[in-house]
Amino acid sequence: PTSWWRGEEGGERQPEGEMSALLAPDAVALNSLIHFYARKGFYQHVHTAASQALTKRMNDPVLLFWRAFSILKQGRTSDAIRELESIRGKQGVQLPVLMCLKMAHTSGKHIDREEVSALEKGIFDDENAKRDSSLFLAATLCMLAGDNKKGRDYIGKVLQIQERYPQAHSMAGWIELTSGSDVKARKSMEMFKQAREASPEDVDALLGRAQYYEQVTKELHLAVEELNQCVVQFPWFTPALSEKARVLMTQGDWDQAIDAANRSLTLTPNSIESLRLSVLHLLAKDCRPQDAQRRMTELLDAIAQDEPRNAQLCFETSAVVSRFCARSPGMLSACSGLIAKATELSPQSSEYAAEQANQLLMQGKIQDAMADYKQATSLDEANMSALYGSITCQIMLGDVDDAAGQFEFLNEIHRYLREACRAVP
């Protein structure tokens, strides 16, 4: 099912990250592009953008850091450690390099406790060294890792050192926006405003405002307005069109959404986000399955070329398209290839195993689906999707008594959870 996968060699089309990286007018703009891809989880795009920029700014430690970070996030731990060690102690990246090295050394089965202890000491020392550029990059890393409390601490230190630092205000806004707290997220708009006032060329701040309207206030039309401004003001930032298309589709404006997606594909024919939206439009709105199949092939090629080790992207794309394709054999086969790649990249993911079982069930492969549901449950006993899927398979196979037993087991779990909730003061 994954015979279409070409891996990291790719084809001849120019990656979106490469195009935007070469057109970015300065270092701040380039960092905004890298931050965008990192927030999206498009780590090969981060690698592409950093690598292309390094052809113009050789040995830039920040770009070398982002390249090493992208390698680490794609599971190539040994290669990442080697690259991180080569820039260890370099000006402007001291703290984030140590943080990434700690992440790398604690990600495997065999942990070098002595090395980790030395890294922790180095991190503690660098946290108090008052280097604004290093602290800023460390705050960015914390935001991406979901450690918003530590990120807030770091960016606060940056603003103490240099109060009028537009990018620091933007990052402070992103830290609050992604904190998971609605109260904190509502504070982010003021930070984005401060950043835009200090530097009208700050792409991160403009994207933050758009995300604020989409996520916090649900005013999608205002999010579109911010993205329109981004398209006009920063024509080099090609992902703005695909982001606009995505928000328009969320708003239910299919016509303008597909227009923006097509404009994006004219500039960058392998824009993954725009291709995904195009596939969904052809399936859900236009009901043109053959055209959708052709577009899906383009999407598979783009993922194989530009994000070959992105398990989450494969999972999300496969799950969404499989639900809209009316069980078309060709589309389900393509989706199966994607979810198979996701499980290959992350074999310990119960969520991915359960999704693979879901798609096998859609194809009528009940025994195979049952096996994958059991695999998903063995990886995570609390995976309710896998438990429900197993029950469905048992019923379809005529094992009604076993299915009844599973239902009783789930009822007991629910009763226990209800009583536990009542016991909480």
C-alpha positions as CSV (number, residue, x, y, z in Angstrom):
1,P,0.0,0.0,0.0
2,T,3.0,2.4,0.4
3,S,4.6,1.7,-3.0
4,W,3.9,5.3,-4.0
5,W,6.2,6.5,-1.2
6,R,9.4,8.0,-2.6
7,G,11.0,8.9,0.7
8,E,13.5,11.8,1.2
9,E,14.8,11.8,-2.4
10,G,11.7,13.5,-3.6
11,G,10.8,14.5,-7.1
12,E,11.5,17.6,-9.2
13,R,9.0,20.0,-7.8
14,Q,10.2,22.9,-5.7
15,P,9.3,22.6,-2.0
16,E,7.1,25.3,-0.6
17,G,9.6,26.0,2.2
18,E,12.4,26.4,-0.3
19,M,10.6,29.0,-2.3
20,S,9.6,31.1,0.6
21,A,13.0,30.8,2.3
22,L,14.8,32.1,-0.8
23,L,12.4,35.0,-1.1
24,A,12.3,36.0,2.6
25,P,13.8,39.6,2.7
26,D,15.7,39.3,6.0
27,A,16.5,37.1,9.0
28,V,13.5,38.1,11.0
29,A,11.2,37.2,8.1
30,L,13.0,33.9,7.6
31,N,12.5,33.1,11.3
32,S,8.8,33.8,11.0
33,L,8.6,31.3,8.2
34,I,10.5,28.7,10.2
35,H,8.3,29.4,13.3
36,F,5.2,28.9,11.1
37,Y,6.3,25.5,9.8
38,A,7.4,24.4,13.3
39,R,4.0,25.3,14.8
40,K,2.3,23.3,12.0
41,G,4.5,20.3,12.8
42,F,6.0,20.4,9.2
43,Y,9.5,19.6,10.3
44,Q,10.9,18.7,6.9
45,H,9.7,22.1,5.7
46,V,11.7,23.6,8.6
47,H,14.8,21.6,7.4
48,T,14.3,22.8,3.8
49,A,13.9,26.4,4.7
50,A,17.0,26.4,7.0
51,S,19.1,24.5,4.5
52,Q,18.2,26.9,1.7
53,A,18.9,29.9,3.8
54,L,22.3,28.5,4.8
55,T,23.4,28.7,1.2
56,K,23.3,32.5,1.6
57,R,24.2,32.7,5.3
58,M,26.7,30.0,5.8
59,N,27.4,28.8,9.3
60,D,24.6,30.9,10.8
61,P,24.2,29.2,14.3
62,V,20.4,29.9,14.5
63,L,19.8,28.3,11.1
64,L,22.1,25.4,12.0
65,F,20.1,25.0,15.2
66,W,16.8,24.9,13.3
67,R,18.2,22.3,10.9
68,A,19.3,20.1,13.8
69,F,16.0,20.6,15.6
70,S,14.1,19.5,12.5
71,I,16.2,16.4,12.3
72,L,15.6,15.6,15.9
73,K,11.8,16.0,15.5
74,Q,11.8,13.6,12.6
75,G,13.3,10.8,14.7
76,R,16.9,10.9,13.5
77,T,18.3,11.2,16.9
78,S,22.0,10.3,16.3
79,D,22.2,12.7,13.3
80,A,20.6,15.5,15.4
81,I,23.0,15.0,18.3
82,R,25.9,15.2,15.9
83,E,24.7,18.5,14.4
84,L,23.8,19.9,17.8
85,E,27.2,19.1,19.2
86,S,28.8,21.0,16.3
87,I,27.1,24.2,17.4
88,R,27.2,23.7,21.2
89,G,28.4,26.9,22.9
90,K,27.9,29.1,19.8
91,Q,26.7,32.6,20.4
92,G,22.9,33.0,20.4
93,V,22.0,29.3,20.6
94,Q,23.7,28.1,23.8
95,L,20.6,27.4,25.9
96,P,18.3,25.9,23.2
97,V,21.1,23.6,22.0
98,L,21.5,22.2,25.5
99,M,17.7,21.7,25.8
100,C,17.6,19.8,22.5
101,L,20.5,17.7,23.5
102,K,18.7,16.8,26.7
103,M,15.6,15.9,24.7
104,A,17.7,13.7,22.4
105,H,19.6,11.9,25.2
106,T,16.4,11.1,27.1
107,S,14.4,9.9,24.1
108,G,16.0,6.5,23.8
109,K,15.8,3.3,25.8
110,H,19.3,3.6,27.1
111,I,19.8,6.9,28.8
112,D,23.3,8.3,29.7
113,R,22.5,9.6,33.1
114,E,25.9,11.3,33.5
115,E,25.5,13.2,30.2
116,V,21.9,14.2,31.1
117,S,23.0,15.5,34.5
118,A,25.8,17.6,32.8
119,L,23.3,19.0,30.4
120,E,20.9,19.9,33.2
121,K,23.6,21.8,35.0
122,G,24.5,23.6,31.7
123,I,20.9,24.5,31.2
124,F,20.6,25.9,34.7
125,D,23.8,28.0,34.2
126,D,22.6,29.4,30.8
127,E,19.1,30.2,32.1
128,N,20.8,32.9,34.3
129,A,23.3,34.1,31.8
130,K,21.1,36.9,30.5
131,R,21.7,36.3,26.8
132,D,18.5,37.6,25.1
133,S,18.9,35.9,21.7
134,S,19.6,32.5,23.4
135,L,16.7,33.0,25.8
136,F,14.4,34.0,22.9
137,L,15.2,30.8,21.0
138,A,14.7,28.8,24.2
139,A,11.3,30.4,24.7
140,T,10.3,29.5,21.1
141,L,11.4,25.9,21.8
142,C,9.3,25.7,25.0
143,M,6.3,27.0,23.1
144,L,6.7,24.3,20.5
145,A,7.1,21.7,23.2
146,G,4.0,22.8,25.1
147,D,6.0,24.0,28.1
148,N,4.4,27.4,28.2
149,K,5.2,28.1,31.8
150,K,9.0,27.8,31.2
151,G,8.6,29.7,27.9
152,R,6.8,32.5,29.7
153,D,9.7,32.7,32.1
154,Y,12.3,32.8,29.4
155,I,10.5,35.4,27.3
156,G,9.9,37.5,30.4
157,K,13.7,37.6,30.9
158,V,14.2,38.6,27.3
159,L,11.8,41.6,27.7
160,Q,13.6,42.6,30.9
161,I,16.9,42.7,29.0
162,Q,15.4,44.4,25.9
163,E,11.9,45.9,26.4
164,R,11.4,47.0,22.8
165,Y,12.0,43.7,21.1
166,P,9.0,43.2,18.7
167,Q,9.7,39.5,18.0
168,A,9.8,38.9,21.8
169,H,6.3,40.5,22.2
170,S,5.1,38.3,19.3
171,M,6.5,35.2,21.0
172,A,5.0,36.2,24.3
173,G,1.6,36.3,22.5
174,W,2.1,32.9,20.9
175,I,3.0,31.4,24.3
176,E,-0.2,32.7,25.8
177,L,-2.3,31.8,22.7
178,T,-1.1,28.2,22.8
179,S,-1.2,27.8,26.6
180,G,-4.5,25.9,26.6
181,S,-6.0,28.6,28.9
182,D,-8.8,30.8,27.5
183,V,-8.0,33.5,30.1
184,K,-4.3,33.6,29.1
185,A,-5.1,33.3,25.4
186,R,-7.2,36.5,25.6
187,K,-4.2,38.4,26.8
188,S,-2.3,37.5,23.6
189,M,-3.9,40.1,21.3
190,E,-2.4,43.0,23.3
191,M,1.0,41.4,22.8
192,F,0.5,41.0,19.1
193,K,-0.6,44.7,18.9
194,Q,2.6,45.8,20.7
195,A,4.7,43.8,18.3
196,R,2.9,45.2,15.2
197,E,3.2,48.8,16.5
198,A,6.9,48.3,17.1
199,S,7.5,46.5,13.8
200,P,4.9,46.5,11.1
201,E,6.9,43.9,9.2
202,D,6.5,41.3,11.9
203,V,4.8,38.3,10.2
204,D,4.5,36.3,13.4
205,A,2.4,39.0,15.0
206,L,0.0,39.2,12.0
207,L,-0.4,35.4,12.0
208,G,-0.9,35.5,15.7
209,R,-3.8,38.0,15.3
210,A,-5.4,35.8,12.7
211,Q,-5.1,32.8,15.0
212,Y,-6.5,34.8,17.9
213,Y,-9.7,35.6,15.9
214,E,-10.0,32.0,14.7
215,Q,-9.3,30.3,18.0
216,V,-10.4,32.6,20.8
217,T,-13.2,34.9,19.5
218,K,-14.3,32.6,16.7
219,E,-14.6,35.7,14.4
220,L,-13.5,33.9,11.3
221,H,-14.2,36.9,9.0
222,L,-11.6,38.9,11.0
223,A,-9.1,36.1,10.7
224,V,-9.6,36.2,6.9
225,E,-9.0,39.9,6.9
226,E,-5.7,39.5,8.8
227,L,-4.6,36.8,6.4
228,N,-5.6,39.0,3.4
229,Q,-3.3,41.7,4.8
230,C,-0.6,39.1,5.1
231,V,-1.0,38.0,1.5
232,V,-0.8,41.6,0.3
233,Q,1.9,42.9,2.6
234,F,4.2,39.8,2.5
235,P,3.9,38.3,-1.0
236,W,7.0,36.2,-0.3
237,F,5.1,34.4,2.5
238,T,3.3,31.8,0.3
239,P,1.7,29.8,3.1
240,A,-0.6,32.8,3.8
241,L,-2.9,31.7,0.9
242,S,-3.3,28.2,2.1
243,E,-4.0,29.4,5.6
244,K,-6.6,31.8,4.2
245,A,-8.2,28.9,2.2
246,R,-8.3,26.7,5.4
247,V,-10.1,29.4,7.4
248,L,-12.6,30.1,4.6
249,M,-13.4,26.4,4.4
250,T,-14.0,26.4,8.2
251,Q,-16.3,29.4,7.6
252,G,-18.2,27.4,5.0
253,D,-17.3,29.7,2.1
254,W,-16.3,26.9,-0.3
255,D,-16.0,29.0,-3.4
256,Q,-13.6,31.5,-2.0
257,A,-11.7,28.7,-0.2
258,I,-11.0,26.8,-3.4
259,D,-10.1,30.0,-5.2
260,A,-7.5,30.8,-2.5
261,A,-6.3,27.2,-2.6
262,N,-5.9,27.2,-6.4
263,R,-4.0,30.5,-6.2
264,S,-1.7,28.9,-3.6
265,L,-1.2,25.9,-5.9
266,T,-0.3,28.2,-8.8
267,L,2.6,29.6,-6.7
268,T,3.5,26.3,-5.0
269,P,2.1,23.3,-6.8
270,N,3.0,21.0,-3.9
271,S,1.4,23.0,-1.0
272,I,0.2,20.2,1.2
273,E,-2.5,22.2,2.9
274,S,-3.9,23.5,-0.4
275,L,-3.9,20.0,-1.9
276,R,-5.7,18.6,1.1
277,L,-8.4,21.3,0.9
278,S,-8.7,20.7,-2.9
279,V,-9.2,16.9,-2.3
280,L,-11.9,17.6,0.3
281,H,-13.6,20.2,-2.0
282,L,-13.8,17.7,-4.9
283,L,-15.2,15.0,-2.6
284,A,-17.5,16.8,-0.3
285,K,-18.7,19.8,-2.4
286,D,-18.3,19.0,-6.1
287,C,-18.7,15.2,-5.8
288,R,-16.1,14.5,-8.5
289,P,-14.4,11.3,-7.2
290,Q,-12.2,10.8,-10.3
291,D,-10.8,14.3,-10.1
292,A,-10.4,13.8,-6.4
293,Q,-8.4,10.6,-7.0
294,R,-6.0,12.5,-9.3
295,R,-5.6,15.3,-6.8
296,M,-5.0,12.8,-4.1
297,T,-2.1,11.3,-6.1
298,E,-0.6,14.8,-6.2
299,L,-1.1,15.1,-2.4
300,L,0.6,11.7,-1.8
301,D,3.5,12.8,-3.9
302,A,3.8,16.1,-2.1
303,I,3.8,14.4,1.3
304,A,6.3,11.8,0.2
305,Q,8.6,14.6,-1.1
306,D,8.3,17.3,1.4
307,E,7.2,15.6,4.7
308,P,8.4,11.9,4.3
309,R,8.7,11.3,8.1
310,N,5.6,13.1,9.3
311,A,3.5,10.5,11.0
312,Q,0.9,12.9,12.4
313,L,0.4,14.5,8.9
314,C,-0.1,11.0,7.4
315,F,-2.6,10.1,10.1
316,E,-4.6,13.3,10.0
317,T,-4.8,13.3,6.2
318,S,-5.8,9.7,6.0
319,A,-8.4,9.9,8.7
320,V,-10.2,12.9,7.2
321,V,-10.1,11.8,3.5
322,S,-11.3,8.3,4.4
323,R,-14.4,9.7,6.0
324,F,-15.4,11.8,3.0
325,C,-14.6,9.4,0.1
326,A,-17.8,7.4,0.3
327,R,-15.6,4.2,0.6
328,S,-14.2,4.6,-2.9
329,P,-11.8,1.7,-3.3
330,G,-9.1,3.8,-4.9
331,M,-9.3,6.6,-2.3
332,L,-9.4,4.1,0.6
333,S,-6.3,2.4,-0.9
334,A,-4.5,5.7,-0.9
335,C,-5.6,6.5,2.7
336,S,-4.5,3.0,3.7
337,G,-1.0,3.8,2.3
338,L,-0.9,6.9,4.4
339,I,-2.0,5.3,7.7
340,A,0.4,2.4,7.1
341,K,3.2,4.9,6.8
342,A,2.1,6.6,10.0
343,T,2.2,3.3,11.9
344,E,5.5,2.4,10.4
345,L,7.0,5.7,11.6
346,S,5.3,5.5,15.1
347,P,4.7,1.8,15.8
348,Q,4.0,2.5,19.5
349,S,1.0,4.8,18.7
350,S,-2.3,3.2,19.8
351,E,-4.2,6.0,18.0
352,Y,-2.6,5.2,14.7
353,A,-3.1,1.5,15.1
354,A,-6.8,2.1,15.8
355,E,-7.2,4.3,12.8
356,Q,-5.6,1.6,10.6
357,A,-8.2,-0.8,12.0
358,N,-11.0,1.7,11.2
359,Q,-10.0,1.8,7.6
360,L,-9.6,-1.9,7.3
361,L,-13.2,-2.2,8.6
362,M,-14.4,0.3,6.0
363,Q,-12.9,-2.0,3.4
364,G,-14.7,-5.0,4.8
365,K,-11.6,-6.7,6.2
366,I,-13.1,-7.6,9.5
367,Q,-10.5,-10.1,10.7
368,D,-7.6,-7.8,9.9
369,A,-9.4,-4.9,11.6
370,M,-10.0,-7.0,14.7
371,A,-6.2,-7.8,14.9
372,D,-5.3,-4.1,14.6
373,Y,-7.9,-3.1,17.2
374,K,-6.3,-5.6,19.6
375,Q,-2.9,-4.2,18.8
376,A,-4.2,-0.7,19.6
377,T,-5.7,-1.9,22.9
378,S,-2.4,-3.6,23.9
379,L,-0.6,-0.3,23.3
380,D,-3.2,1.7,25.3
381,E,-5.9,-0.1,27.3
382,A,-7.8,3.2,27.7
383,N,-8.2,3.7,23.9
384,M,-12.0,3.7,23.7
385,S,-12.0,3.9,19.9
386,A,-10.2,0.6,19.8
387,L,-12.5,-1.0,22.3
388,Y,-15.6,0.1,20.5
389,G,-14.1,-1.0,17.2
390,S,-13.4,-4.5,18.7
391,I,-17.0,-4.8,19.8
392,T,-18.2,-3.8,16.3
393,C,-16.0,-6.5,14.7
394,Q,-17.2,-9.1,17.2
395,I,-20.8,-8.3,16.3
396,M,-20.1,-8.5,12.6
397,L,-18.4,-11.8,13.0
398,G,-21.3,-13.2,15.0
399,D,-19.5,-13.3,18.4
400,V,-22.4,-11.7,20.2
401,D,-21.6,-13.2,23.6
402,D,-18.1,-11.8,23.5
403,A,-19.4,-8.4,22.4
404,A,-21.9,-8.4,25.3
405,G,-19.1,-9.1,27.7
406,Q,-17.1,-6.2,26.3
407,F,-20.1,-3.9,26.7
408,E,-20.5,-5.0,30.3
409,F,-16.9,-4.3,30.9
410,L,-17.3,-0.8,29.5
411,N,-20.4,-0.2,31.6
412,E,-18.4,-1.0,34.7
413,I,-15.7,1.4,33.7
414,H,-18.2,4.2,33.1
415,R,-19.9,3.4,36.5
416,Y,-16.5,3.6,38.2
417,L,-15.7,6.9,36.5
418,R,-19.1,8.4,37.5
419,E,-18.5,7.5,41.1
420,A,-15.0,8.8,41.1
421,C,-16.3,12.1,39.7
422,R,-18.9,12.4,42.4
423,A,-16.3,11.7,45.1
424,V,-14.2,14.7,43.9
425,P,-15.0,17.7,46.2
